[in-house]
Amino acid sequence: MAQQQDRKRQRRCIACGQQETKAALRRFARAADGTVSFDPSGRAPGRGAYVCSDECFQAARRGRKLERALRVKLTDEDYDRLAGEMARATDETPSV
């Protein structure tokens, strides 16, 4: 029983399906008003979806998987903004 309590809850990348701890994944959150943003803290309120890498973010973008996971419609401009937010927070350059 103690071993179950020590286990950290796993999250799944929406693009490749890889399971990791919350800290190892990048989270996007949909607020109550329907806006979606990158959540570097992993604690923003609202529905969340996770990707494990920039490559998986691009795959989720191509397959519109982020929209399905967050139950919201996103435009190409929204995806560009999210890529920029993620790049700034993770100190990477966004790939379009």
Secondary structure as UniProt FT lines:
FT   HELIX           2..6
FT   STRAND          10..13
FT   TURN            14..16
FT   STRAND          19..21
FT   HELIX           22..24
FT   STRAND          26..30
FT   TURN            32..33
FT   STRAND          36..39
FT   TURN            40..41
FT   STRAND          47..51
FT   HELIX           54..62
FT   TURN            63..64
FT   HELIX           65..70
FT   HELIX           76..90
//
